[in-house]
Amino acid sequence: MSYTVEKIGGTSMSAFDAVLDNIFLKPTNPYGRIFVVSAYSGMTDALLECKRTGKPGIYQMIAKRDEHWQDAIHELEQRMLMINENLFADPMSRIRADKFIRSRLSEAVNCVNNILETCQYGQFSLRHYLPQIREFLSSIGEAHSAYNTTLKLKTLGINARFVDLSGWSEQTRGQLDEVIERAFADIDVTRELPIVTGYAYCDQGLMKSYDRGYSEMTFSRIAVLTDASQAIIHKEYHLSSADPRVVGPEKVRPLGLTNFDVADQLANLGMEAIHPNAAAGLRKKGIELRVKNTFEPDHPGTLISNHHQPEANKVEIIAGRNKVFALHMFDQSMVGNVDNASYELMEIIAEAKVHLVGKEMNANSMTYFLSGTSDNLNHVLYKAEKRYPNASISGKMVALISAIGASINTNLALGKGMQSLMEAGVNPMAAHSSMRNVNVQFVVEDGDYNSAICALHQALISQNTSVKTDDKVKAA
C-alpha cells in the first residue's frame, strides 16, 4: 500500500482546530498515513531554553542549580492543563489527558530530585547526568501533544494509535533505527492512524546528536525505514520566496518545486525546511519531501525532489539570519600558518557549542560567522583572545543574507544584489558568490536585516527576472 509519513510543526499543533479540519479529517479515508507530531508551540523552549533568545528553561535552571526549577515545572504544568481544557470539551477525555501529563511531570520532578540528591556526594557530578536530563525533559512536550492528538481522534471515531518512542517507562535499548523498527513491527496503517512522538529515545541520544532538530530525524527515519511513498511537513506558512513577516505576505510566493541542495542552504541559515541530516536519508532513499501550509490544505505546497530540473539562473528564495556573531581575527604572523590557527579556532567553537554559519579568510585574517547564546559566544571571544594575545580580535553582530537557487549565475546575481542594496541605502560589509552556483551571500549590519531582505527580494525575485549568462535579463 502507498502511504505517507507526515510531520506537524509546533506552531501548527497549537492551532489544533485547523490541524484537525485541514489535515486529520481532510481525506475521506483518514488511514494510510503516519503522523509525527511536535510539542505545542513554546513547550520545548520552556522545558530546555528558548531557541531564539536563549532564555533559560527548566533544563538550564537545573544545570545552574537554580532552586526555582520546580516552580517552573508547576508553571509549565498549568500551561499544559490549559491546552487540555481548550482541546477537550468531554470531561472524561479531559480527565484522562490531565492525568497523563501530570503523571509525566511528577515522575520528572522525582527523577531530577533523586539525581540532585545523589550529586550532593562528592563522588557524583551533576555534569555527568545533564545529557540524560536534557533527553528526557525534551520528550515531555512531544508526549503531551501526541497523547492528546490520539485521544481526540479516538473521540471522533478514528482508530488512532499512540506510538510513544520516548522510552519513558520501558527498558528499551538500541539505535534509532532499531527503536523505530520495533515500534512499527505490528502497526497496520490501513486500519490504524499512528500518532508518533517527535522525540525517540535511543542509544546515541537524539538531543545529543541533533539538538532541536530531533523530531525531523524521527520523521525522516520513519519514512525511510517504512518505505513511505512521500514525506510531508505541515508548517504554519509556505516555503516561500522570502519570509512573509519581513517582505509582506502579498509579495512572497511559494517555491512550488526545488531540490534538496536548496533545502540544505536554508538549513544552514536556520530557515529549516528540514534538518540536513534528516534530508540526507530521504534523498538517499529517493523519497520526495512536500512542505505544506497547514492553513491552506488544498494548496500543493512545495515539493523537494532529487529529480527537480531547475530553471536556469533563477533565484528561488532570499533567506537570511540576523543576530549572527562575526568573530574577526587579524594577525600579521598568521601568513603561512593559517591552517593551524583555523584548526585551533574550530576547536574553541566546537567546545562552546555554537553553530558555525559561515567563514571567510585571507592570508592574515579570518572571520567566523557564529550563532548561539550570548554566554557561549562571549566564551568563544574570551578563549580566542586568551589563545592569541598578540592578534587583533573583535566581535560584532551582523546579518547574513543569501540569494539561493538550484542553478543560478552567481556572479551576475552578486552584481545585481550589490546594486539593489546600495540603492536601498544598505552598505554591505562583505559579499561572495559560490562556485557551485547555488547561493550568493551578503553580510550587512544587523540593523539592516529587514531592508536588505526586501531590497534583494524586489531585485532578484519580485521583478520576475532571471539573470542570464549573456548578461541580459529576461522575464521568468
PyMOL commands that set and color helices and strands:
alter all, ss='L'
color gray80, all
select helices_A, chain A and resi 10-14+16-24+43-47+58-63+69-87+91-118+126-155+176-183+206-225+244-247+260-268+276-285+332-334+338-352+374-387+410-423+446-462
alter helices_A, ss='H'
color red, helices_A
select strands_A, chain A and resi 4-8+33-37+160-163+193-197+230-235+257-258+289-293+302-304+317-330+355-361+365-371+392-404+430-433+439-445+465-467+473-475
alter strands_A, ss='S'
color yellow, strands_A
deselect
rebuild
show_as cartoon
